[in-house]
Amino acid sequence: MENEMNRASSCRTADSTGHDRIWAQIDMDALIFNMESMRANIREETKMVAVLKTNGYGHGAVPIMKELEKLPYVWGYAAATFEEAKELRENGAKKPVILLGYVFPYCYRELVRLEIRPACFREDMLEQLSAAAAAEEKPVLIQIAVDTGMGRIGIRPDDEGLRFVRKALATPGVTVEGMFTHFAKADEAEHGPTYTQIDLFTGFADRIRSELGYRVPLCHCSNSAGIIEFKEANMDLVRAGITLYGLWPSDEVSRSIVPLRPVMTLYSRIVYIKEAGPGVSVSYGGTYTTTAEKTRIATVPAGYGDGYPRSLSGKGYVLVCGRRAPILGRVCMDQMMIDVTHIPEAREGSLCTLIGRDGEETITMEELGDLSGRFNYELACDINARVPRIICGAGC
Ligand SMILES: *Cc1c(COP(=O)(O)O)cnc(C)c1O
């Protein structure tokens, strides 16, 4: 009975958002729930950095930043590029913004002006940042990147690395505010390699203290997986990325330690339904041909031009009236066809859930990632600018 009610209530047509083609609903209550949930699993003194790169993993960086400005335990934000950081500043981010990758010299003066903290690991960066600080008559705060096992950016935690830190500490106009490393395998069941990275990082911070007499004010290494699984990695800060959005770093990470709620739901609407007899081919290449006496084919106005994976052609499904409607044939750039033969209530205007829950059925970003041969992070990032983000709170 209850299920019938859910099913009936999920079969919606009338609650138009004004963005009927495709839209991503962003649940800010879920976002805050995820922050609090992570917060409950870290040390009281450890502050949080919200990772907002790639437009907040496709969720919309600016509205999320505005929400997080209000939370005292959120120390600041992390972005990947100067332009992302600048966008946050220009939209009212008062908290610190750090950059997680290399940034090119063209932006150094503006970066100093906007008090954006770059990751630093190249001597030429120190010199160029120092020049920018002099030109702006303002110090630049840097975060030294240390490579303890990613093989990506960052100085090594060895004698040469120590020489770099010494040079950074002596560079006029440059203040070493923080130092960080990044885990390569914190989302895997085997924890040994992450402990090795933690030891290398803390050992290096100890050497800086004992040999250079400097306690780096903000040391940090945890990403989402670290926040969930490695209490030892709670230092001055942790960097929350994928978990902020209610998504999981991998399926090897525990689901019970930090409960999460997905922040994004992706919707569209059926715009056309036709009935076809047997032998009718559907979409480019005719990779699907009807066989049944009668098939109801619905057209959904969403496609890979919105970031919905074309690799879901003939494999994926969407939810209509609380039931699964398989994708028929190829996903096009702006449209796709689904089978609603078994969903007689489906009609033109019916809501389609591409990612999210409808009645008893759920399609998660993780499931869609697996089905499409992609990665949940990638899928979220790829939902592009053509898809409006609709912000909402409880019960949306
Ligand atoms: C992207 C990134 C993060 C966030 O990673 P999640 O797995 O999404 O938590 C943290 N730190 C660095 C350096 C990153 O590049």
The ligand as an SDF file (V2000), in Angstrom:
LIG
                    3D

 15 15  0  0  0  0  0  0  0  0999 V2000
   40.9950   16.7170   -5.5670 C   0  0  0  0  0  0  0  0  0  0  0  0
   41.8740   16.7620   -4.3910 C   0  0  0  0  0  0  0  0  0  0  0  0
   41.3490   16.5100   -3.1090 C   0  0  0  0  0  0  0  0  0  0  0  0
   39.9520   16.0010   -2.8720 C   0  0  0  0  0  0  0  0  0  0  0  0
   39.9150   14.6090   -3.1360 O   0  0  0  0  0  0  0  0  0  0  0  0
   38.5980   13.7580   -2.7940 P   0  0  0  0  0  0  0  0  0  0  0  0
   38.9880   12.3570   -3.0870 O   0  0  0  0  0  0  0  0  0  0  0  0
   37.5400   14.2490   -3.7050 O   0  0  0  0  0  0  0  0  0  0  0  0
   38.2870   14.0260   -1.3780 O   0  0  0  0  0  0  0  0  0  0  0  0
   42.1810   16.7070   -2.0240 C   0  0  0  0  0  0  0  0  0  0  0  0
   43.4590   17.0990   -2.1970 N   0  0  0  0  0  0  0  0  0  0  0  0
   44.0090   17.3090   -3.4050 C   0  0  0  0  0  0  0  0  0  0  0  0
   45.4350   17.7300   -3.4980 C   0  0  0  0  0  0  0  0  0  0  0  0
   43.2390   17.1340   -4.5450 C   0  0  0  0  0  0  0  0  0  0  0  0
   43.7970   17.3300   -5.7460 O   0  0  0  0  0  0  0  0  0  0  0  0
  1  2  1  0
  2  3  1  0
  2 14  2  0
  3  4  1  0
  3 10  2  0
  4  5  1  0
  5  6  1  0
  6  7  2  0
  6  8  1  0
  6  9  1  0
 10 11  1  0
 11 12  2  0
 12 13  1  0
 12 14  1  0
 14 15  1  0
M  END
$$$$
